[in-house]
Amino acid sequence: MPTIQSDDSRFYIAGEGRDLAEITFRKEGEGTLVIDHTFVSEDLRGQGAGEKLVRAVVDKAREENLKIVPQCSYAAHQFEKHTEYQDVRKA
């Protein structure tokens, strides 16, 4: 699987001149990231790309002492599935 890259508001996996997967987020107030969209192309489905992207945002939140609101349904599902993410979930 190609490497996860990032910019100010997303983590993504690019290949073949296009984005193959991405997770977007925005800062909201002081100390909060809102995950608002996750996309994985057919090329990467079933390979864990979405989970790796959610984990990248979780790692960013831990490093920067931020909390996350998993607004998109995929991210919300990942937060339910991975109880170890609860330390960064905004109540």
Secondary structure, DSSP 8 states (H G I E B T S, - for coil): ---EEEETTEEEEEETTEEEEEEEEEE-STTEEEEEEEEE-TTTTTTTHHHHHHHHHHHHHHHHT-EEEE-SHHHHHHHHH-GGGGGGB--
